[in-house]
């Protein structure tokens, strides 16, 4: 009897491996110790003779300036961070300022340990791209010293034959400038304060006098008024601390236009993300009026608790960061649909670490009442399932990739089909995973893991970047029409 012919694999692995490069370093403030120690260090440096200052600074410039663009500016910025410890009567030379800045600066390798968990979207500017090709932006989770995560980028082109070419990666890397006067929306700010446990009466007093939008300076003025109000000291202080913490968690950063995208790194800047920015899921979002915005959900982590955040950009130069609110955004792994459905935003989410959920909202920043979308059904996903980024729209429905975890904590990637008008309905799925770790992908920082945070459509092809063993990345492609033909529908 002739053996039954097995269908050929849907997935095609591309040969390019994307590995971490420890030589890609940023400059960071380095404050060694408390205020007293900082002051003593400043005093020691100011006692140096001018010749010693000159030679020490020359050595620093010689050794490090080739590793960083605008290196002197970085030293000046870090000097300004500690300038309050300089005696008021002191008159400093430019060299003294820069040398002080160097003592309070360190290098940090943003991907010394790993580069993984990618997502991919079309680049906003497709000028000059040949017909049939598509320029893309790919994001990654980079991990460096202390296991601190950041968001990094690469760019490239998928040509008419679905061959993938990456742009040269700069050996420079840099963080953006903080925007010092972000604008907050009072409605979202109030909701999050209430969710964080601040008392209603104190919140009302704090937010009275503020407009529908306000700046941090206006918030600080209201805080000064609250300090003299007749509420319990513990309630006032909790509201003030929470409001300031929340304000610092919502910010804006701007990269220089002359920085290639591979030089741009979103590194933790607020207290809530001090231990890392994890697993950004980017999506190109088309609004009802035809405008396009790029969003990414990510997990901010401070070493103790997580805070779901939303990142927004139009050009990958200016990024606005907002805190998400509601009882449905208390966990990791959220993926926004690329457009509204029936007039509402839709998002896949994780609530319990086992199942997949879906939720809908009239507000992009406020999410409540998630619905169960999918439980583990296959032995290779009994441990847990979770989304692998934003769903992709097709004529047959929404293709949603998700991961399943089975024996020996082995991850695999699966595909299912959601109803186009009501994506809370799973109308089909493959009986087998599209991707499992092969013999070259098993070993790494976390063995037996393949994981993606987002994919992109090019013609009839799904481009799927994926992390390998929480250490490095690869790209796979598959035919959308063939995938749809194989999906078992209910």
DOTORZA-615650 format. One line per field, with one value per residue (C-alpha): chain; x, y, z; residue in three letters. Coordinates in steps of 0.02 Angstrom, whole numbers, always signed. Layout:
BEGIN
kette = (A; ...)
u = (X; ...)
v = (Y; ...)
w = (Z; ...)
rest = (ala; ...)
***
This chain:
BEGIN
kette = (A; A; A; A; A; A; A; A; A; A; A; A; A; A; A; A; A; A; A; A; A; A; A; A; A; A; A; A; A; A; A; A; A; A; A; A; A; A; A; A; A; A; A; A; A; A; A; A; A; A; A; A; A; A; A; A; A; A; A; A; A; A; A; A; A; A; A; A; A; A; A; A; A; A; A; A; A; A; A; A; A; A; A; A; A; A; A; A; A; A; A; A; A; A; A; A; A; A; A; A; A; A; A; A; A; A; A; A; A; A; A; A; A; A; A; A; A; A; A; A; A; A; A; A; A; A; A; A; A; A; A; A; A; A; A; A; A; A; A; A; A; A; A; A; A; A; A; A; A; A; A; A; A; A; A; A; A; A; A; A; A; A; A; A; A; A; A; A; A; A; A; A; A; A; A; A; A; A; A; A; A; A; A; A; A; A; A; A; A; A; A; A; A; A; A; A; A; A; A; A; A; A; A; A; A; A; A; A; A; A; A; A; A; A; A; A; A; A; A; A; A; A; A; A; A; A; A; A; A; A; A; A; A; A; A; A; A; A; A; A; A; A; A; A; A; A; A; A; A; A; A; A; A; A; A; A; A; A; A; A; A; A; A; A; A; A; A; A; A; A; A; A; A; A; A; A; A; A; A; A; A; A; A; A; A; A; A; A; A; A; A; A; A; A; A; A; A; A; A; A; A; A; A; A; A; A; A; A; A; A; A; A; A; A; A; A; A; A; A; A; A; A; A; A; A; A; A; A; A; A; A; A; A; A; A; A; A; A; A; A; A; A; A; A; A; A; A; A; A; A; A; A; A; A; A; A; A; A; A; A; A; A; A; A; A; A; A; A; A; A; A; A; A; A; A; A; A; A; A; A; A; A; A; A; A; A; A; A; A; A; A; A; A; A; A; A; A; A; A; A; A; A; A; A; A; A; A; A; A; A; A; A; A; A; A; A; A; A; A; A; A; A; A; A; A; A; A; A; A; A; A; A; A; A; A; A; A; A; A; A; A; A; A; A; A; A; A; A; A; A; A; A; A; A; A; A; A; A; A; A; A; A; A; A; A; A; A; A; A; A; A; A; A; A; A; A; A; A; A; A; A; A; A; A; A; A; A; A; A; A)
u = (+0; +70; +110; +4; +99; +135; +97; +251; +297; +210; +356; +517; +661; +776; +963; +1004; +1035; +1025; +1143; +1180; +1332; +1414; +1512; +1353; +1361; +1270; +1326; +1232; +1242; +1348; +1321; +1432; +1349; +1248; +1252; +1396; +1504; +1460; +1510; +1677; +1714; +1677; +1792; +1935; +1919; +1914; +2078; +2169; +2294; +2243; +2377; +2310; +2132; +2190; +2283; +2148; +2015; +2124; +2140; +1952; +1916; +2048; +1983; +1796; +1746; +1755; +1628; +1491; +1418; +1413; +1520; +1562; +1377; +1347; +1484; +1411; +1236; +1302; +1400; +1237; +1160; +1285; +1319; +1223; +1370; +1494; +1534; +1433; +1586; +1682; +1713; +1742; +1831; +1753; +1881; +1838; +1654; +1685; +1803; +1676; +1548; +1665; +1682; +1493; +1471; +1483; +1459; +1319; +1309; +1125; +1130; +1276; +1171; +1035; +937; +768; +575; +558; +410; +401; +299; +310; +418; +319; +423; +423; +501; +616; +570; +555; +385; +345; +464; +427; +538; +517; +563; +600; +603; +694; +712; +895; +966; +1125; +1212; +1096; +969; +897; +791; +776; +695; +810; +779; +841; +779; +780; +684; +581; +594; +472; +538; +517; +704; +749; +893; +945; +1020; +1197; +1196; +1287; +1416; +1351; +1199; +1114; +965; +842; +820; +682; +544; +530; +351; +237; +50; -66; -251; -347; -474; -340; -237; -386; -432; -256; -241; -402; -342; -181; -278; -274; -426; -564; -578; -391; -386; -526; -432; -272; -351; -465; -405; -321; -388; -435; -249; -108; +81; +194; +223; +36; +25; +165; +73; -82; +26; +91; -89; -134; +6; -84; -257; -342; -330; -242; -56; -43; -181; -103; +70; +6; -88; +64; +186; +68; +35; +220; +260; +121; +177; +355; +285; +205; +333; +398; +569; +644; +787; +893; +838; +1017; +1024; +997; +861; +986; +1065; +903; +876; +730; +813; +720; +704; +564; +557; +423; +534; +702; +726; +675; +561; +501; +427; +362; +226; +221; +73; +33; -137; -255; -385; -560; -503; -364; -222; -85; -6; +118; +79; +168; +116; +258; +286; +377; +463; +546; +608; +452; +295; +247; +157; +78; +124; +75; +203; +150; +247; +217; +397; +505; +591; +468; +393; +255; +233; +68; +10; -134; -276; -417; -439; -395; -218; -135; -33; +91; +73; -56; -73; -179; -280; -225; -392; -554; -687; -868; -808; -706; -524; -485; -338; -278; -216; -155; -245; -199; -39; -130; -263; -286; -409; -485; -551; -636; -635; -693; -529; -357; -289; -427; -472; -595; -690; -585; -669; -593; -540; -447; -392; -253; -324; -172; -48; +93; +8; -65; +48; -5; -50; -15; -22; +126; +81; -59; -178; -168; -323; -368; -525; -559; -536; -401; -246; -182; -18; +2; +128; +95; +201; +210; +321; +496; +437; +455; +375; +295; +204; +29; -97; -284; -420; -537; -701; -675; -823; -820; -641; -699; -749; -612; -673; -523; -348; -208; -195; -5; +114; +191; +356; +447; +630; +739; +908; +993; +869; +857; +1007; +1029; +990; +817; +820; +680; +595; +535; +437; +375; +302; +232; +228; +199; +110; +201; +92; +35; +173; +178; +348; +377; +532; +556; +669; +772; +805; +786; +955; +954; +832; +786; +652; +527; +401; +243; +111; -50; -158; -83; -104; -287; -315; -249; -334; -470; -629; -772)
v = (+0; +169; +284; +441; +590; +721; +902; +1007; +1130; +1298; +1389; +1440; +1489; +1625; +1599; +1767; +1761; +1923; +1913; +2026; +2141; +2186; +2328; +2432; +2546; +2699; +2826; +2827; +2934; +2848; +2916; +2812; +2821; +2947; +3137; +3145; +3032; +3130; +3293; +3220; +3157; +3328; +3408; +3289; +3324; +3514; +3504; +3438; +3554; +3624; +3518; +3359; +3405; +3434; +3268; +3165; +3238; +3212; +3028; +3011; +3096; +2990; +2826; +2852; +2988; +2869; +2755; +2888; +3024; +3194; +3127; +3297; +3339; +3180; +3229; +3403; +3333; +3219; +3364; +3461; +3317; +3342; +3529; +3566; +3487; +3612; +3751; +3906; +4018; +3905; +3961; +3808; +3795; +3697; +3559; +3545; +3529; +3393; +3298; +3304; +3239; +3096; +3042; +3032; +2938; +2754; +2649; +2522; +2382; +2376; +2202; +2121; +1973; +1953; +2023; +1940; +1949; +2052; +2133; +2210; +2346; +2440; +2595; +2759; +2829; +2719; +2854; +2782; +2600; +2498; +2437; +2270; +2301; +2360; +2449; +2391; +2432; +2289; +2310; +2200; +2175; +2201; +2146; +2210; +2217; +2182; +2104; +2275; +2272; +2409; +2429; +2430; +2444; +2385; +2428; +2344; +2298; +2149; +2142; +2079; +1901; +1909; +1914; +2013; +2137; +2230; +2402; +2417; +2426; +2575; +2540; +2695; +2688; +2825; +2865; +3006; +3172; +3184; +3311; +3410; +3473; +3328; +3358; +3248; +3213; +3240; +3100; +2966; +3037; +3031; +2852; +2789; +2881; +2801; +2631; +2655; +2684; +2873; +2935; +3018; +3179; +3209; +3172; +3296; +3430; +3393; +3398; +3549; +3697; +3592; +3594; +3443; +3437; +3501; +3505; +3444; +3625; +3649; +3485; +3539; +3702; +3603; +3491; +3644; +3695; +3521; +3522; +3659; +3580; +3501; +3316; +3179; +3193; +3010; +3032; +3191; +3115; +2958; +3061; +3173; +3028; +2932; +3083; +3122; +2938; +2931; +3092; +3027; +2867; +2966; +3059; +3101; +3070; +3134; +3065; +3172; +3161; +3123; +2964; +2807; +2697; +2564; +2695; +2730; +2644; +2669; +2641; +2646; +2823; +2818; +2731; +2607; +2539; +2547; +2359; +2352; +2385; +2214; +2140; +2286; +2233; +2362; +2383; +2501; +2569; +2639; +2757; +2792; +2956; +2869; +2929; +2807; +2794; +2666; +2597; +2472; +2395; +2348; +2297; +2417; +2328; +2403; +2240; +2214; +2254; +2274; +2421; +2400; +2548; +2612; +2688; +2799; +2869; +2935; +2934; +2829; +2992; +3058; +2932; +2968; +2848; +2829; +2719; +2601; +2591; +2472; +2300; +2215; +2286; +2217; +2082; +2063; +2023; +2140; +2159; +2294; +2257; +2366; +2456; +2482; +2348; +2405; +2575; +2512; +2473; +2288; +2203; +2027; +2008; +1894; +1891; +1731; +1670; +1519; +1574; +1700; +1843; +1980; +2149; +2300; +2483; +2655; +2725; +2673; +2694; +2618; +2433; +2334; +2168; +2049; +1898; +1725; +1693; +1528; +1394; +1267; +1122; +1033; +934; +1044; +1198; +1129; +1237; +1404; +1500; +1682; +1799; +1827; +2004; +2096; +1997; +2016; +2056; +1945; +1919; +1760; +1833; +1889; +1779; +1774; +1692; +1628; +1529; +1368; +1290; +1102; +969; +1025; +1207; +1196; +1341; +1328; +1453; +1416; +1502; +1526; +1623; +1748; +1810; +1972; +2063; +1980; +1926; +1857; +1705; +1581; +1511; +1402; +1347; +1234; +1063; +1076; +1220; +1318; +1334; +1236; +1249; +1147; +1073; +1242; +1338; +1237; +1305; +1477; +1582; +1502; +1336; +1274; +1441; +1521; +1681; +1826; +1995; +2039; +2000; +2093; +2058; +2081; +2032; +1854; +1822; +1834; +1894; +1823; +1877; +1770; +1757; +1600; +1538; +1717; +1758; +1789; +1810; +1738; +1769; +1648; +1671; +1580; +1594; +1671; +1587; +1417; +1448; +1491; +1337; +1226; +1306; +1193; +1295; +1254)
w = (+0; -49; +97; +111; +43; +174; +127; +102; +238; +229; +304; +218; +329; +263; +288; +369; +556; +656; +804; +950; +932; +1097; +1014; +993; +1145; +1207; +1337; +1502; +1659; +1790; +1965; +2080; +2249; +2349; +2348; +2473; +2367; +2210; +2293; +2351; +2176; +2102; +2231; +2186; +2001; +2026; +2121; +1966; +1883; +1713; +1626; +1707; +1657; +1478; +1463; +1548; +1434; +1281; +1327; +1347; +1180; +1093; +1165; +1153; +1027; +879; +965; +983; +877; +963; +1105; +1180; +1189; +1289; +1412; +1428; +1463; +1600; +1676; +1687; +1785; +1926; +1907; +2069; +2163; +2092; +2217; +2174; +2171; +2051; +1872; +1763; +1597; +1454; +1480; +1665; +1623; +1494; +1608; +1749; +1625; +1579; +1760; +1770; +1605; +1563; +1409; +1399; +1270; +1227; +1149; +1238; +1293; +1161; +1015; +993; +992; +832; +747; +573; +486; +320; +336; +329; +185; +29; -82; -216; -184; -344; -399; -318; -172; +5; +129; +309; +488; +607; +795; +921; +1106; +1149; +1316; +1395; +1564; +1710; +1591; +1550; +1391; +1261; +1089; +937; +751; +581; +407; +237; +80; +26; -164; -295; -273; -82; -59; +97; +103; +260; +256; +327; +516; +588; +722; +811; +923; +1023; +1132; +1093; +1181; +1310; +1274; +1435; +1413; +1363; +1360; +1464; +1441; +1601; +1569; +1548; +1690; +1809; +1760; +1793; +1959; +2017; +1957; +2055; +2216; +2242; +2339; +2236; +2338; +2332; +2145; +2115; +2211; +2117; +1945; +1978; +1878; +1745; +1567; +1463; +1421; +1532; +1548; +1686; +1742; +1763; +1859; +1976; +2010; +2061; +2170; +2263; +2297; +2357; +2486; +2585; +2569; +2721; +2684; +2779; +2749; +2697; +2566; +2497; +2485; +2401; +2271; +2240; +2226; +2112; +2001; +1980; +1947; +1818; +1735; +1718; +1642; +1500; +1397; +1225; +1149; +987; +881; +766; +583; +528; +634; +528; +601; +655; +770; +864; +1031; +1149; +1317; +1484; +1550; +1679; +1848; +1795; +1655; +1744; +1726; +1546; +1397; +1342; +1183; +1080; +959; +819; +702; +558; +607; +476; +552; +485; +405; +308; +419; +469; +641; +704; +876; +985; +1149; +1265; +1444; +1560; +1704; +1858; +1933; +2039; +1940; +1756; +1676; +1503; +1393; +1221; +1104; +960; +812; +636; +575; +695; +747; +876; +997; +1122; +1267; +1360; +1504; +1469; +1595; +1638; +1715; +1550; +1536; +1692; +1603; +1460; +1276; +1197; +1008; +927; +770; +621; +608; +703; +692; +696; +754; +901; +935; +955; +1039; +1077; +1255; +1391; +1558; +1648; +1567; +1492; +1366; +1227; +1252; +1146; +1200; +1121; +1172; +1118; +1187; +1131; +1308; +1414; +1409; +1513; +1508; +1402; +1322; +1313; +1133; +1141; +1262; +1230; +1128; +1057; +1166; +1099; +1174; +1336; +1446; +1371; +1214; +1174; +1024; +908; +861; +773; +660; +471; +369; +220; +116; +215; +388; +509; +511; +690; +734; +911; +1010; +1103; +1239; +1260; +1342; +1393; +1378; +1190; +1099; +928; +817; +752; +639; +656; +566; +652; +582; +485; +563; +734; +776; +943; +838; +788; +622; +580; +627; +569; +648; +661; +700; +558; +651; +786; +837; +718; +760; +732; +840; +999; +1092; +1167; +1319; +1336; +1240; +1127; +1100; +937; +965; +859; +906; +736; +550; +387; +222; +57; -92; -55; +71; +259; +320; +495; +593; +747; +897; +927; +1104; +1170; +1094; +906; +760; +592; +460; +385; +245; +194; +59; +124; -7; +32; +218; +194; +87; +226; +375; +441; +457; +573)
rest = (unk; unk; unk; unk; unk; unk; unk; unk; unk; unk; unk; unk; unk; unk; unk; unk; unk; unk; unk; unk; unk; unk; unk; unk; unk; unk; unk; unk; unk; unk; unk; unk; unk; unk; unk; unk; unk; unk; unk; unk; unk; unk; unk; unk; unk; unk; unk; unk; unk; unk; unk; unk; unk; unk; unk; unk; unk; unk; unk; unk; unk; unk; unk; unk; unk; unk; unk; unk; unk; unk; unk; unk; unk; unk; unk; unk; unk; unk; unk; unk; unk; unk; unk; unk; unk; unk; unk; unk; unk; unk; unk; unk; unk; unk; unk; unk; unk; unk; unk; unk; unk; unk; unk; unk; unk; unk; unk; unk; unk; unk; unk; unk; unk; unk; unk; unk; unk; unk; unk; unk; unk; unk; unk; unk; unk; unk; unk; unk; unk; unk; unk; unk; unk; unk; unk; unk; unk; unk; unk; unk; unk; unk; unk; unk; unk; unk; unk; unk; unk; unk; unk; unk; unk; unk; unk; unk; unk; unk; unk; unk; unk; unk; unk; unk; unk; unk; unk; unk; unk; unk; unk; unk; unk; unk; unk; unk; unk; unk; unk; unk; unk; unk; unk; unk; unk; unk; unk; unk; unk; unk; unk; unk; unk; unk; unk; unk; unk; unk; unk; unk; unk; unk; unk; unk; unk; unk; unk; unk; unk; unk; unk; unk; unk; unk; unk; unk; unk; unk; unk; unk; unk; unk; unk; unk; unk; unk; unk; unk; unk; unk; unk; unk; unk; unk; unk; unk; unk; unk; unk; unk; unk; unk; unk; unk; unk; unk; unk; unk; unk; unk; unk; unk; unk; unk; unk; unk; unk; unk; unk; unk; unk; unk; unk; unk; unk; unk; unk; unk; unk; unk; unk; unk; unk; unk; unk; unk; unk; unk; unk; unk; unk; unk; unk; unk; unk; unk; unk; unk; unk; unk; unk; unk; unk; unk; unk; unk; unk; unk; unk; unk; unk; unk; unk; unk; unk; unk; unk; unk; unk; unk; unk; unk; unk; unk; unk; unk; unk; unk; unk; unk; unk; unk; unk; unk; unk; unk; unk; unk; unk; unk; unk; unk; unk; unk; unk; unk; unk; unk; unk; unk; unk; unk; unk; unk; unk; unk; unk; unk; unk; unk; unk; unk; unk; unk; unk; unk; unk; unk; unk; unk; unk; unk; unk; unk; unk; unk; unk; unk; unk; unk; unk; unk; unk; unk; unk; unk; unk; unk; unk; unk; unk; unk; unk; unk; unk; unk; unk; unk; unk; unk; unk; unk; unk; unk; unk; unk; unk; unk; unk; unk; unk; unk; unk; unk; unk; unk; unk; unk; unk; unk; unk; unk; unk; unk; unk; unk; unk; unk; unk; unk; unk; unk; unk; unk; unk; unk; unk; unk; unk; unk; unk; unk; unk; unk; unk; unk; unk; unk; unk; unk; unk; unk; unk; unk; unk; unk; unk; unk; unk; unk; unk; unk; unk; unk; unk; unk; unk; unk; unk; unk; unk; unk; unk; unk; unk; unk; unk; unk; unk; unk; unk; unk; unk; unk; unk; unk; unk; unk; unk; unk; unk; unk; unk; unk; unk; unk; unk; unk; unk; unk)
***
